[in-house]
Amino acid sequence: MVELLAPAGNFISLRAVLENGADAVYFGLDNYNMRANAKNFSLDDLGRVSEMAREYGAKTYLCTNIILDERRANELQSNLEAISSSDIDGLILSDIGLIEDTVSHGLEAHISVQENVTNSYTLKTLKRLGAKRAILSRELSLKQIAEITKKSPIETEIFIHGAICMAISGRCFLSYGLYGRSANCGDCLQPCRKNWTLTYEEGEDNVINFSDVEDESFIITGSDDGSYRTNFFSPKDMCMIEHIPELIESGVASFKIEGRARSPDYGAMVTGIYREAIDSYQNDPLNYKVRDEWMDELTSVFNRGFDTNFYFNTPFEVSEDNQSKYIKRDIGQVVNYYGKVGAAELRIWDDLKVGDRIIIQGQTTGSITHTIDSMQIEGESVENVEKNTNVAILMPTKVRKNDFVYKLIERDSND
């Protein structure tokens, strides 16, 4: 059975992905992971993370996948005892120098995609060093992955959904060069996602195009001022929901969803869709088929458009920004939940009506998406509610006091 590995940037996201079927979760520790802009967890939080995951029978992997200078390497090594005592299952390492210390503390050593593992010889070396798993390079085709995995003496893992970095397996210096904020130390400001203006000097040098793509209009667009604008640094997001059978048959042990810096509803939605797809194929491979609603749901949360990365061909399409169908607006908070009647009382600071789709999120609740089909004020049914009002809604799933409430608003095609 392949493992579905989901991201958690905070406790709400953690609960959300666990509720939606994650077999394992990965998360960052302050100062030691590639998502310094996510909330992350402290050493004191790790015991609670482990406890929550065990409620669902899920494994826990702590990311320590930045470039470690001497000071940070010493700090991480000195924290291994505390990490181990918190019952975390393993560490994701970008530095092979800490494999031995990690294993000696009873922790699994998983090698980060930052190591750019591209062949079975590297995997055999990692096995001798004590590693249990390696995340393969993002630049490999599915055919190469299957060939490498077949020869590998340790588990392999691949990304199946989420953001794609323009640099080879995430090794980028653009943010550091422009802002002094290093991507390799988890502090990327993502200048690659901006819209760039391109200028060039005409001369005698000829530009030779080696691309197989004849139509290059996707790279550069002309502007009224005579300049050219481009998002050629910013690739589309990876989405492999239409290729679950091929991925499973490759023999890879773990499918990883990218997105520790994204919202809990993103984690809940993406994890739930891939859980359904994986289970559907593994339970009945002969009758498996891709469901149209899977892609519809995936496009409803944050995305930059979708591509299959390097799995089947070299990706060439670029993305401008979020292309999800909806905007998420903060509109209120849960006041109380009445389990006997299955209703939640909300305090809202925006208008709400029957038929609206809302998201309710909290550390214990996780992330729940719900379409309102009934509302009441002081026992009277209403169709619309104005802002700054308390309203009761039918809510079959339990939510908690102080949970956050968001309304999904369909994005204007011109946004």
Secondary structure in CASP SS format (residue, H / E / C, confidence):
PFRMAT SS
TARGET T0000
AUTHOR 0000-0000-0000
METHOD secondary structure of the structure
MODEL  1
M C 1.00
V C 1.00
E E 1.00
L E 1.00
L E 1.00
A E 1.00
P E 1.00
A E 1.00
G C 1.00
N C 1.00
F H 1.00
I H 1.00
S H 1.00
L H 1.00
R H 1.00
A H 1.00
V H 1.00
L H 1.00
E H 1.00
N C 1.00
G C 1.00
A C 1.00
D C 1.00
A E 1.00
V E 1.00
Y E 1.00
F E 1.00
G E 1.00
L E 1.00
D C 1.00
N C 1.00
Y C 1.00
N C 1.00
M C 1.00
R C 1.00
A C 1.00
N C 1.00
A C 1.00
K C 1.00
N C 1.00
F E 1.00
S C 1.00
L H 1.00
D H 1.00
D H 1.00
L H 1.00
G H 1.00
R H 1.00
V H 1.00
S H 1.00
E H 1.00
M H 1.00
A H 1.00
R H 1.00
E H 1.00
Y C 1.00
G C 1.00
A C 1.00
K E 1.00
T E 1.00
Y E 1.00
L E 1.00
C E 1.00
T E 1.00
N C 1.00
I C 1.00
I C 1.00
L C 1.00
D C 1.00
E H 1.00
R H 1.00
R H 1.00
A H 1.00
N H 1.00
E H 1.00
L H 1.00
Q H 1.00
S H 1.00
N H 1.00
L H 1.00
E H 1.00
A H 1.00
I H 1.00
S H 1.00
S H 1.00
S C 1.00
D C 1.00
I C 1.00
D C 1.00
G E 1.00
L E 1.00
I E 1.00
L E 1.00
S C 1.00
D C 1.00
I H 1.00
G H 1.00
L H 1.00
I H 1.00
E H 1.00
D H 1.00
T H 1.00
V H 1.00
S H 1.00
H C 1.00
G C 1.00
L C 1.00
E E 1.00
A E 1.00
H E 1.00
I E 1.00
S C 1.00
V H 1.00
Q H 1.00
E H 1.00
N C 1.00
V E 1.00
T C 1.00
N C 1.00
S H 1.00
Y H 1.00
T H 1.00
L H 1.00
K H 1.00
T H 1.00
L H 1.00
K H 1.00
R H 1.00
L H 1.00
G C 1.00
A C 1.00
K C 1.00
R E 1.00
A E 1.00
I E 1.00
L E 1.00
S C 1.00
R C 1.00
E C 1.00
L C 1.00
S C 1.00
L H 1.00
K H 1.00
Q H 1.00
I H 1.00
A H 1.00
E H 1.00
I H 1.00
T H 1.00
K H 1.00
K H 1.00
S C 1.00
P C 1.00
I C 1.00
E E 1.00
T E 1.00
E E 1.00
I E 1.00
F E 1.00
I E 1.00
H E 1.00
G E 1.00
A C 1.00
I C 1.00
C C 1.00
M C 1.00
A C 1.00
I H 1.00
S H 1.00
G H 1.00
R C 1.00
C C 1.00
F C 1.00
L H 1.00
S H 1.00
Y H 1.00
G H 1.00
L H 1.00
Y H 1.00
G C 1.00
R C 1.00
S C 1.00
A H 1.00
N H 1.00
C H 1.00
G C 1.00
D C 1.00
C C 1.00
L C 1.00
Q C 1.00
P H 1.00
C H 1.00
R H 1.00
K C 1.00
N C 1.00
W E 1.00
T E 1.00
L E 1.00
T C 1.00
Y C 1.00
E C 1.00
E C 1.00
G C 1.00
E C 1.00
D C 1.00
N C 1.00
V C 1.00
I C 1.00
N C 1.00
F C 1.00
S C 1.00
D C 1.00
V C 1.00
E C 1.00
D C 1.00
E C 1.00
S C 1.00
F C 1.00
I C 1.00
I C 1.00
T E 1.00
G E 1.00
S C 1.00
D C 1.00
D C 1.00
G C 1.00
S C 1.00
Y E 1.00
R E 1.00
T E 1.00
N C 1.00
F C 1.00
F C 1.00
S C 1.00
P E 1.00
K C 1.00
D E 1.00
M E 1.00
C E 1.00
M C 1.00
I H 1.00
E H 1.00
H H 1.00
I H 1.00
P H 1.00
E H 1.00
L H 1.00
I H 1.00
E H 1.00
S C 1.00
G C 1.00
V C 1.00
A C 1.00
S E 1.00
F E 1.00
K E 1.00
I E 1.00
E C 1.00
G C 1.00
R C 1.00
A C 1.00
R C 1.00
S C 1.00
P H 1.00
D H 1.00
Y H 1.00
G H 1.00
A H 1.00
M H 1.00
V H 1.00
T H 1.00
G H 1.00
I H 1.00
Y H 1.00
R H 1.00
E H 1.00
A H 1.00
I H 1.00
D H 1.00
S H 1.00
Y H 1.00
Q H 1.00
N H 1.00
D C 1.00
P H 1.00
L H 1.00
N H 1.00
Y C 1.00
K C 1.00
V C 1.00
R C 1.00
D H 1.00
E H 1.00
W H 1.00
M H 1.00
D H 1.00
E H 1.00
L H 1.00
T C 1.00
S C 1.00
V C 1.00
F C 1.00
N C 1.00
R C 1.00
G C 1.00
F E 1.00
D E 1.00
T C 1.00
N C 1.00
F C 1.00
Y C 1.00
F C 1.00
N C 1.00
T C 1.00
P C 1.00
F C 1.00
E C 1.00
V E 1.00
S C 1.00
E C 1.00
D C 1.00
N C 1.00
Q C 1.00
S C 1.00
K C 1.00
Y E 1.00
I E 1.00
K E 1.00
R E 1.00
D E 1.00
I E 1.00
G E 1.00
Q E 1.00
V E 1.00
V E 1.00
N E 1.00
Y E 1.00
Y E 1.00
G C 1.00
K C 1.00
V C 1.00
G C 1.00
A E 1.00
A E 1.00
E E 1.00
L E 1.00
R E 1.00
I E 1.00
W C 1.00
D C 1.00
D C 1.00
L E 1.00
K E 1.00
V C 1.00
G C 1.00
D C 1.00
R E 1.00
I E 1.00
I E 1.00
I E 1.00
Q E 1.00
G E 1.00
Q C 1.00
T C 1.00
T C 1.00
G E 1.00
S E 1.00
I E 1.00
T E 1.00
H E 1.00
T E 1.00
I C 1.00
D C 1.00
S C 1.00
M E 1.00
Q E 1.00
I E 1.00
E C 1.00
G C 1.00
E E 1.00
S E 1.00
V E 1.00
E C 1.00
N E 1.00
V E 1.00
E C 1.00
K C 1.00
N C 1.00
T E 1.00
N E 1.00
V E 1.00
A E 1.00
I E 1.00
L E 1.00
M C 1.00
P C 1.00
T C 1.00
K C 1.00
V C 1.00
R C 1.00
K C 1.00
N C 1.00
D C 1.00
F E 1.00
V E 1.00
Y E 1.00
K E 1.00
L E 1.00
I E 1.00
E E 1.00
R C 1.00
D C 1.00
S C 1.00
N C 1.00
D C 1.00
END
